[in-house]
Amino acid sequence: MNISPVMPTYARVDVAFERGEGAWLIATDGRRFLDFGAGIAVNALGHAHPHLVAALQQQAAKLWHTSNLYRVEGQEKLAARLVEHSFADTMFFCNSGAEAMECAIKTARRFHQAQGQKDKYRVITARGAFHGRTLATIAAGGQAKHLDGFAPVVDGFDQVAFGNLNEMRAAITPQTAAIVVEPIQGEGGIIPASADYLKGLRATADEFGLLLIFDEVQCGLGRAGKLFAYEWSGVTPDVMALAKGLGGGFPVGACLATERAAKSMTAGLHGSTFGGNPLAMAAANAVLDVMLETGFLTHVQATADHLWKLLGALVQKHPKVFAEVRGKGLMIGLKCIPPNGDVVNKAFANGLLTVVGGDNVVRLLPPLIIGAAEAEAAVAILDRAAAELAA
């Protein structure tokens, strides 16, 4: 047998972690790493957060799973809290960002087709986007590297340039049902949408009777310095996908919607075996307990401001390695001159975990609980890595 028992779909780094402490991970060989990847923006409260651990332990001792054939009180609690703190009136719970986006796309199609508009099913998305790994969501993202080998491409998606409102408007046809955009492109290279662009999308969706869908799987849940990234622009969508940080490491996704957008999503039209089970809801409610505490998001913004100043100085110090710093809050991209993989590898060798992104960017997605000490330690490692690369 030549194939690994674990399907070889990842080019994994040869390290295994056995435990975590806040923003730090400890490998099986004893090495300590400062985690500025956070499981790709998932471990929003770091590792082994005592409140999350206690909540999951308590729930695990009582009830793991019942299915959605019955009421799940944790869902009702979490949904009410998210409704209170967002644009949404209702939501569907699932297990991942891709599933949340699938629900969002289905909601958009159903919205129009329930009104008898059977030909309205196409969705306009932005080039450079990432919306998941299912057949529909790789088609929505439209990136050749994700579509290669999975033909035929699922029909129904039209890509336009990110940030170009004129091109977006020109792509609208009588078959268009919705517009999908990440308020901050993550996998595409940490590229924030301008407030004017998002306002233009809202106005365009209203003008043409389309649904506006935001994918906040990566940029939501405090990552951008507010509970949701759309808050910076003052623009609200009709539908929004969440996941990653929502469970703090436990698989949880959610598709949030207004009553108008979701009123035709009635019993039997969508479902999930595991989505929103008691364990997942205990984890997500525990995450919200912490994120909604007075001062939490203020701390995130203050830490982000400090980190951005340090990174600005780093870019100036190493102009042959770094071109710019971009993003919002603690969703940060370092645009690189050498291949970004080289920078990630050098940082790893010096004890810092980071993540590659599109447009030759290194993504810094630390736990939201970090403070000045962790920010300074990370930049010191990046400084050392850059000096080694330059040499």
C-alpha positions in Angstrom: 0.0 0.0 0.0 1.5 3.3 -1.1 -1.2 5.7 0.0 -1.3 7.1 3.6 -4.2 5.9 5.8 -5.0 9.6 6.1 -6.0 10.8 2.6 -3.0 12.9 1.4 -5.0 16.1 0.6 -2.8 18.3 2.8 0.9 19.2 2.4 1.4 19.0 6.2 4.3 20.5 8.2 6.1 17.7 10.1 5.0 18.7 13.6 2.2 17.5 15.9 0.8 19.5 18.8 -0.3 17.9 22.0 -1.5 20.8 24.1 -2.0 24.6 24.0 -1.9 27.4 26.5 -3.5 30.7 25.5 -1.7 31.9 22.4 1.0 29.1 22.6 1.1 25.6 21.2 3.4 22.9 22.6 4.5 20.2 20.2 5.0 16.5 21.0 8.8 17.0 21.0 8.5 19.9 23.5 8.9 22.8 21.2 6.8 25.9 21.9 5.2 28.0 19.2 3.5 31.3 19.3 0.3 30.7 17.4 -0.5 33.5 15.0 -2.5 31.2 12.7 -5.1 30.2 15.3 -6.2 27.2 13.3 -6.9 29.6 10.4 -8.8 32.2 12.5 -10.6 29.5 14.4 -9.1 29.5 17.9 -10.4 33.0 18.6 -10.0 32.6 22.4 -6.7 30.8 22.2 -6.1 27.3 23.4 -7.6 25.7 26.6 -9.6 28.8 27.5 -10.9 27.9 31.0 -14.5 29.1 30.3 -14.7 27.1 27.0 -13.2 24.0 28.6 -15.7 24.1 31.5 -18.7 24.7 29.3 -17.8 21.8 27.0 -17.0 19.5 30.0 -20.3 20.3 31.7 -22.3 19.7 28.5 -20.4 16.5 27.6 -21.4 15.0 30.9 -25.1 15.7 30.2 -25.9 15.3 26.5 -24.0 15.2 23.2 -26.6 14.8 20.5 -30.3 14.5 19.9 -30.7 15.6 16.2 -32.9 18.4 14.9 -36.0 16.4 15.2 -36.4 18.0 18.6 -35.9 21.4 20.2 -32.3 22.2 21.2 -32.3 24.8 23.9 -28.7 25.8 23.2 -29.7 26.7 19.7 -32.5 28.9 20.9 -30.2 30.7 23.3 -27.4 31.2 20.8 -29.8 32.3 18.1 -31.5 34.9 20.4 -28.1 36.3 21.3 -26.9 36.6 17.7 -30.2 38.2 16.7 -29.8 40.7 19.5 -26.2 41.6 18.3 -26.6 41.5 14.6 -28.8 42.5 11.6 -30.5 39.0 11.6 -33.9 37.8 12.6 -33.3 34.1 12.2 -30.5 31.5 11.5 -29.7 28.0 10.6 -26.9 26.1 12.5 -24.5 23.8 10.7 -20.9 22.6 11.1 -18.7 24.6 8.9 -18.3 27.7 6.8 -18.9 25.9 3.5 -22.2 24.5 4.9 -23.1 28.0 6.0 -22.5 29.3 2.5 -24.4 26.4 0.9 -27.4 27.5 3.1 -26.9 31.1 2.1 -26.9 30.2 -1.6 -30.0 28.0 -1.2 -31.7 30.7 0.7 -31.1 33.2 -2.2 -32.5 30.7 -4.8 -35.5 29.9 -2.7 -36.2 33.5 -2.0 -36.9 34.2 -5.6 -38.2 30.9 -6.7 -40.9 30.9 -4.0 -42.2 34.0 -5.6 -42.5 32.2 -8.9 -39.2 33.5 -10.4 -37.9 30.1 -11.4 -35.2 31.5 -13.7 -33.5 33.5 -10.8 -30.6 31.4 -9.5 -27.3 33.0 -10.5 -25.0 34.5 -7.9 -22.4 37.2 -8.6 -19.2 36.7 -6.6 -15.8 38.4 -6.5 -12.6 37.1 -8.0 -10.1 36.1 -5.4 -12.9 34.9 -3.1 -12.9 31.8 -1.0 -16.3 30.4 0.1 -15.5 26.7 0.9 -14.6 23.4 -0.6 -17.9 21.9 -1.7 -18.7 21.7 -5.4 -21.0 24.7 -5.2 -18.7 26.8 -3.0 -15.6 26.2 -5.1 -17.7 27.3 -8.1 -18.7 30.4 -6.1 -15.0 31.1 -5.4 -14.1 30.5 -9.0 -10.4 30.0 -8.3 -8.7 27.7 -10.9 -6.6 25.9 -8.3 -9.7 24.8 -6.4 -11.7 23.9 -9.5 -8.9 21.8 -11.2 -10.0 18.2 -11.5 -13.6 18.7 -10.4 -15.3 19.4 -13.7 -18.0 20.1 -14.7 -18.1 23.3 -12.7 -21.4 23.8 -10.8 -23.4 26.3 -12.8 -24.8 29.5 -11.4 -21.9 31.7 -10.5 -20.4 34.8 -12.2 -17.2 36.3 -11.0 -16.3 40.0 -11.2 -13.4 42.0 -9.9 -13.4 42.6 -6.1 -14.1 46.2 -5.3 -15.3 47.2 -8.8 -18.9 48.3 -8.4 -19.3 49.1 -12.1 -18.3 45.6 -13.1 -20.6 44.1 -10.5 -23.6 46.1 -11.9 -22.7 45.2 -15.5 -22.8 41.5 -14.6 -26.4 41.6 -13.4 -28.9 39.8 -15.6 -32.6 38.8 -15.3 -31.3 35.5 -13.9 -29.3 37.1 -11.1 -30.5 36.2 -7.6 -27.8 37.5 -5.2 -24.5 39.1 -4.7 -21.9 37.4 -2.4 -18.8 39.1 -1.0 -16.4 38.8 1.9 -16.2 42.2 3.7 -12.5 41.3 4.0 -11.1 38.7 1.6 -9.2 36.2 3.6 -7.7 33.4 1.5 -7.4 36.0 -1.3 -4.8 37.9 0.6 -6.4 39.9 3.4 -8.0 42.6 1.3 -10.7 44.8 2.9 -13.6 46.1 1.0 -14.1 49.8 1.2 -17.1 51.1 3.0 -18.2 52.9 -0.2 -18.0 49.6 -2.1 -20.1 47.8 0.4 -22.6 50.7 0.4 -22.7 50.5 -3.3 -23.4 46.8 -3.2 -26.3 47.3 -0.8 -27.8 50.0 -3.0 -27.3 47.8 -6.1 -29.0 44.8 -4.5 -31.9 47.0 -3.5 -32.2 48.5 -6.9 -32.3 45.2 -8.7 -34.2 43.2 -6.1 -31.3 40.9 -5.2 -30.2 39.5 -1.9 -26.9 40.7 -0.5 -24.9 37.9 1.1 -21.8 38.5 3.3 -19.3 35.7 3.9 -17.9 36.5 7.4 -16.7 33.0 8.0 -13.1 34.3 8.5 -13.6 38.0 9.2 -16.5 37.7 11.7 -16.7 37.2 15.4 -14.4 39.9 16.6 -11.6 39.2 14.1 -11.8 42.7 12.6 -12.2 44.5 15.9 -16.0 44.5 16.0 -18.3 41.6 16.5 -18.9 41.5 12.7 -16.8 43.2 10.0 -19.8 44.7 8.3 -20.3 47.0 11.3 -17.3 49.1 10.2 -19.2 50.1 7.1 -22.7 50.5 8.5 -24.0 48.2 5.8 -26.1 45.2 6.7 -26.6 42.2 4.4 -29.7 40.1 3.9 -27.9 36.8 4.6 -24.5 36.1 6.3 -22.3 33.0 6.8 -20.4 32.5 10.0 -18.1 29.7 11.3 -14.5 29.5 12.3 -14.3 31.6 15.5 -17.9 30.9 16.4 -17.0 27.7 18.2 -13.6 28.7 19.3 -12.3 25.4 17.8 -15.4 23.3 18.0 -17.0 22.8 14.5 -19.9 25.3 14.3 -21.4 27.2 11.4 -24.4 29.5 11.1 -26.3 31.1 8.3 -27.9 34.3 9.5 -30.8 36.0 7.7 -33.5 38.6 7.8 -37.1 37.5 8.1 -37.7 38.7 4.5 -34.8 36.7 3.1 -35.6 33.5 5.0 -39.3 33.4 5.3 -39.7 30.8 2.5 -37.1 28.4 4.0 -39.8 26.3 5.6 -39.8 22.8 7.2 -38.1 20.1 5.1 -36.2 22.4 2.7 -32.9 22.3 4.5 -31.3 20.3 7.3 -28.2 19.0 9.1 -27.7 15.8 11.1 -25.1 17.3 13.4 -25.6 21.0 13.0 -26.4 22.9 16.2 -26.1 19.8 18.5 -25.8 20.4 22.3 -22.0 20.2 22.3 -21.6 22.7 19.5 -24.1 25.1 21.1 -22.4 24.9 24.5 -19.1 25.8 22.8 -20.6 28.7 20.8 -22.5 30.1 23.7 -19.3 30.0 25.8 -17.5 31.9 23.0 -20.2 34.6 23.0 -20.0 34.8 26.8 -16.5 36.0 26.5 -16.8 38.1 23.3 -19.8 40.0 24.6 -18.1 40.9 27.9 -17.7 44.7 28.4 -14.2 45.6 27.2 -13.4 42.5 25.1 -13.6 44.1 21.7 -12.0 47.3 23.0 -9.1 45.1 24.0 -8.9 43.5 20.6 -8.8 46.9 18.9 -6.2 48.3 21.3 -4.0 45.2 20.8 -4.5 45.5 17.0 -3.4 49.1 17.0 -0.2 48.2 18.9 0.5 45.3 16.6 -0.1 47.4 13.4 2.4 50.0 14.6 5.0 47.4 15.2 4.3 45.8 11.8 4.5 49.2 10.1 8.0 49.6 11.5 8.9 46.1 10.5 7.9 46.7 6.9 10.1 49.9 6.8 13.0 48.0 8.3 12.9 45.1 5.8 11.8 46.6 2.4 13.4 43.6 0.6 11.1 41.2 2.5 7.9 43.0 3.2 6.0 45.4 0.9 3.0 46.4 3.0 0.7 45.5 5.9 -3.0 45.4 5.3 -6.3 44.1 6.8 -8.4 45.2 9.8 -8.1 44.5 13.5 -6.4 41.1 14.1 -7.0 40.0 10.5 -3.6 41.1 9.1 -1.8 40.4 5.9 1.9 41.0 5.3 2.5 41.4 1.5 5.9 39.7 0.8 8.7 40.3 -1.7 10.1 36.7 -1.6 7.7 33.8 -1.8 5.3 33.9 1.2 6.0 30.3 1.9 9.7 31.1 2.5 8.6 33.7 5.1 6.1 31.3 6.8 8.9 28.6 6.9 11.4 31.0 8.4 8.9 32.2 11.0 8.1 28.6 11.9 11.8 27.8 12.3 11.9 30.6 14.8 8.8 29.6 16.7 6.0 31.5 15.1 3.0 29.9 13.3 1.5 32.0 10.4 -0.6 31.1 7.4 0.0 31.7 3.7 -2.6 33.6 1.7 -3.2 34.8 -1.9 -1.3 37.6 -3.5 1.9 36.4 -1.9 0.6 37.4 1.6 1.5 36.0 5.0 -1.7 35.9 7.1 -1.4 36.9 10.8 -4.6 35.6 12.6 -3.7 35.4 16.3 -6.1 34.5 19.1 -8.1 37.6 20.0 -7.0 37.3 23.6 -3.4 38.3 22.9 -1.9 41.4 24.4 1.1 43.6 23.9 3.6 40.9 25.0 2.5 38.4 22.4 2.3 41.1 19.7 5.9 42.2 20.5 7.1 38.6 20.6 5.6 37.8 17.2 7.1 40.9 15.6 10.5 40.1 17.1 10.3 36.6 15.5 9.3 38.1 12.1 12.2 40.6 12.4 14.6 37.7 12.9 13.1 35.7 10.1 13.2 38.7 7.7 16.9 39.3 8.6 17.7 35.7 7.9 15.9 35.8 4.6 17.6 39.0 3.5 21.0 37.5 4.4 
